[in-house]
């Protein structure tokens, strides 16, 4: 079993971003969204760790965040935090898409 360290790191980044948004700005929606999406990303990483082809929860979470944070970045033109999350989420979508396209290992 291979552990999806990138997925766990991404989930931690998302959740910590929500916590930081709450601490710095008192934003309860940031806290809720960060913990929700970070939880989904962590659960998705757990699923990918058990079955490398089971990327759907991770893909849905990172895909949704790519769209949401990409739109926020486009509107604000501020890299922090929307641009950073949009880029990290897009990279995660790419990683998961590549995992789907790889041929299964023959043993």
Secondary structure, 3 states (H helix, E strand, C coil): CCCCHHHHHHHHHHHHHHHHHHHHHCCHHHHHHHHHHHHHHHHHHHHHHHCCCCCHHHHHHHHHHHHHHHHHHHHHCCHHHHHHHHHHHHHHHHHHHHHHHCCCCCC
